[in-house]
Amino acid sequence: MAALKTAKKYHPWYWYMKLRGFEGFMTFWGSVYAMPSWENNPTLIAHEMEHVRQLKEHGVISFHIIYLHYNWVHGYWNNPFEVLARKAAGDTRTEEDWDGRDRSSVDIRVGIVITLAVLALLFV
């Protein structure tokens, strides 16, 4: 199981998660970060650990290509990887009560561009 790390303000992942409105995040290579007030949240931990399982099942490159494709086609909320992660975490929220953040297809596409830019910076 991947260790959960708390994102600190000096860490780039903290600012990425803050910009995207995420409480938790799995990096390209499977490390999991949580925002400071979320590091002990069992639902978030289970959700992110499901993504780690998916990453191991599909492989690093394949997982991320499939994930980005699903986001593009289905949007974040209906991304099959996200649906499975919410199910694994016992998260019963609906899209309507998901705290009002805009996850429109335009927002998702901007998120994909930001994600690709971050990945490019990490591997250049």
VENNOR-V659055 format. One line per field, one symbol per residue. burial: I if it has 9 or more other C-alpha atoms within 8 Angstrom, else O. A space follows every 10 residues. Layout:
BEGIN
burial: ???
END
This chain:
BEGIN
burial: OOOIIIIOOO OOOIIOIOOO OIIIIIOOOI IIIIIOOIIO OOIIIIIIII IIOIIOOOOI OOIIOOIIOI IIOIIIIIIO IIIIIIIIIO OOOOOOOOOO OOIOOOIIIO IIOOOOOOIO OOOO
END
